[in-house]
Amino acid sequence: MATLHHSSFCPHSRFVRLVMAEMGMEPLLVEERPWERREDFLMLNPAGTTPVLVEEGGLAVPGGSVIAEYLDETRGLGLSGIRLLPEAPAARVEVRRLLDWFLQKFDQEVTGYLVTEKIHKRFMTSQHGGGPPDMNAIRAARSNVRYHLKYIGYLISRRNWLAGSQLTYADLAAAAHLSCVDYLGDVPWDEDEMARHWYARVKSRPSFRSLLADRVAGMAPAEHYADLDF
């Protein structure tokens, strides 16, 4: 059995959990607090970031995009018509472009701020950077999420899924990040109906169930967080 070292509200970890669930994989989940820089975890990934997939044979694969590529190379062909990274070169480019958009740009402009300031700082010691949230960072993220939501709406108004006709890594990456922001109630869903309907489709998939069951100790999710018809 593969082991996934993750953090429940790390969007990159959530992305990999969705990917593995779509592939029918059930890894052993090991919760990490990356800021604690646990020595055994650093041996797996010197960068100290989640997620890290460890295969039964001991191979450690770090990072959301690296894990996604690795899983496509090792399990993708078995998915036949529902492969999450398409076979056609142009289609693969588009999926990778959007994967970079959400795992990098969206994270840097939205999720990273909100998850750190509103969730992780609650559990960090002052030595690790804990303390009251930076409201300027939160306000910036709340502003930035609006144009990302519009971009999702723009894409889905022209395609069946974000990168084309079928579900791909792009949809799972976007939904993983939005799920963190949605838990906090910071997605203005009323501003883009197309984006909201797309998210409801992804959120209703069986692969999403474990994410919707996650909770932050002492912090209830937004009222609609686990509602599949919101």
Beta strands, then each sheet from edge to edge (+ up, - down):
strand 1: 3-6
strand 2: 28-31
strand 3: 52-54
strand 4: 60-62
sheet 1: 2+ 1+ 3- 4+
end
